[in-house]
């Protein structure tokens, strides 16, 4: 099954499991995201990818430029290890890791989760590529893909056991919308898939196609 088919199957199953009141809260929050236009002005193809510091699973500073010095980088922003859609995405890209590296590129995943939680997410999904922390959502904010949860959704997340301020080490309730980028060796974005709908992710085949373009290696 393609990643899209897996996500659609999961969404259909969730619609049967999640109580109607909770679904209503989630739908309202999605409508508010659309109304706010979150992601509409996000950095995209042709823009320079921001140079902001990340952290690896040990909590040490990690600079994407160290990877770009070697070749293009495929970057996935995910919401957290608590998100089943994100876990499907992480594993789908793990399946393509050998292909990514055969193209002279590297693959990384980024979320606001603290390093210890990011490490747990990687272990749970048997991920062997870097799973990095974006402290305080700084990189997501620079890209224009971060949003603040409405109070009703905060309460719902708490009810589900997802305390985002604790998971992120950040005072507010903020998340990145799912986004996938291919950044060329020169630091310029070659491919961008930005989706407000958390059930929608970039197909690995589309990202791989961008890695195969001549611009990716220049």
Secondary structure as UniProt FT lines:
FT   HELIX           3..17
FT   HELIX           20..36
FT   TURN            37..41
FT   TURN            45..46
FT   STRAND          54..55
FT   TURN            57..58
FT   STRAND          61..62
FT   HELIX           65..68
FT   TURN            69..70
FT   STRAND          73..77
FT   TURN            81..82
FT   HELIX           84..94
FT   TURN            95..96
FT   HELIX           97..102
FT   TURN            103..104
FT   STRAND          106..111
FT   HELIX           115..124
FT   TURN            125..126
FT   STRAND          130..133
FT   HELIX           135..137
FT   HELIX           138..143
FT   STRAND          146..148
FT   HELIX           151..159
FT   TURN            160..161
FT   HELIX           164..168
FT   STRAND          174..176
FT   STRAND          179..183
FT   TURN            185..186
FT   STRAND          188..194
FT   TURN            198..199
FT   HELIX           204..211
FT   HELIX           214..217
//
